[in-house]
């Protein structure tokens, strides 16, 4: 799995099924990061392997909430459809990976 696989799945989210595929991709990406960190640990102040800023549940959820709020994910969009809601949900989850 390449880092871009997670972004590709994120871009494809339009419904519950594609949201679940995105979550599976995120989990696989996290597991690959954790394995890589066992072999060659990152510096404590650097991102973990595969771009993970938050690889523990608490920090992940805090970052997802903060990133979603700071980036106003899903807000102000004229197209508030079910597809957009699923995509916004995926974007909030993705913020948990990358947001500091």
N, C-alpha and C positions, 0 to 999 in steps of 0.2 A: 504494500500500500504506500503510495506516494503522498506527501503532504497535500498535494493538490486534489487527492481523492476526497478529502473531507470538504474542501471548498466546492468541488464539483457536486457533491451530494447536497451541500447547503444551497447552492444555486438551483437545484432541481426540486426543492421542497414546495409542494403545492397542496398536499393533503396528508391525512394520517399515515398512509403507507409510505410516502416519500419522507415524512418526518421521522418515522421509525428507521428507515434505511440510513438517514443522516445520523441518528443516535448510534446505530450499530457502527457506522464509520468512525464516529468520534471515539467510541469505546475501543475499537481496534487500534486507532491511532494512539490513544493513551497507553494501551498495553505495549505497543511497540516502543513508545517513549520510555516506559518504565524498564523494559528489557535493556534498551540501549544505555540507560543510566546505570544499570548494574555493571555493565562492561566498562564504560568510560563515564564516570560521574561528571556532571557540569559543575562549574564554579557555583558556590551558593548564591551569588548575586546575579547569575546569568540565567537565561531561559534554559529549561530542561530540553532534552532531545525533542526534535520535531516541533519546536516552537511553543511548548507548553510552559506557561507562566504559573498555572495553578493546577497541580495534579493531586491535591487532596480535596475531598468533598466540600469541606467548610470553606476553604479559600476559593474553590471553583464556584460555589453558589454565590458567595459574596461578590466575586468578580462578574458573574453573569448578571446579577441584579444591578451593580454599579454601572457596568458597561451598557446594559439595556437602557437604564435611565439616562446616562450621560449622552448616549447617542440617539436618544428619543426613538428607539426602535419601534416601528409600527405606528408612530404618532404622526399626525399631520399629513398622512397619505390620503389623497382623494379616493383611492381605490381600496376601501376597507372591505374586501371580500374575504370569503373563507380561505381562499388560496393565500392571500396576503397575511392573514392571521397565522396560518401554519408557517409561512416563511419568517414572519417576525418572531415567532416562538423559537425557530431554529437559530435565528441570528442572536437571540438572547443567550441561548445555550452556548453558541460558539464564542460569545464574549467571555464566557467562563474559562475558556482555554487561553485566550490571548490578552485579556484586559488586566492591567496591573493595579 
